[in-house]
Every structure is written in structure tokens, then in C-alpha cells.
Amino acid sequence: MKIKTELTFPAELKDEPIICELCKKFDIILNIVEASFSTATGWSILILEGSEAELDRAFKHLEDSGVIIEESQKIA
């Protein structure tokens, strides 16, 4: 399963390796389509690929970390 998602990172998370952790903690493949970070905030558009269970775990981890999931859609 592939999901394209847009994430927003609050200022307190901008120095955390959250995107890197996704690949290390979960059995998923990640592609960074676009991203921008400043001292105040950050955002990224990612394509995540993996089993539905692993993707669910990854999204739960993001939410629990304080990342805002703006939009997600399944892609072919």
C-alpha cells in the first residue's frame, strides 16, 4: 500500500529526526517528495509504502510525537 501524506512539524519538533525514525522504527519505504523547514515550523510531503498495519503504526507514532497530519490519500 502507498500513501501520500502532508505533515506539519511544530517548532518544538524541528530539530527532531522524526522522518528518519520512520524508516528505522517501521517496516516502510519513504520518499520525500517536497519539504521545507524554518526556525518556526516545517512541513513535508511524503510517500510512504508498506503494509497497512505498519503504515497505521507509523501514523500513530507521528500523531503521538505531535506531528500534524494535514492530508493523506492512497495512491496506486
Helices and strands as residue ranges (DSSP letters): E 2-10, G 11-13, H 18-25, E 28-37, E 41-50, H 52-65, E 68-75
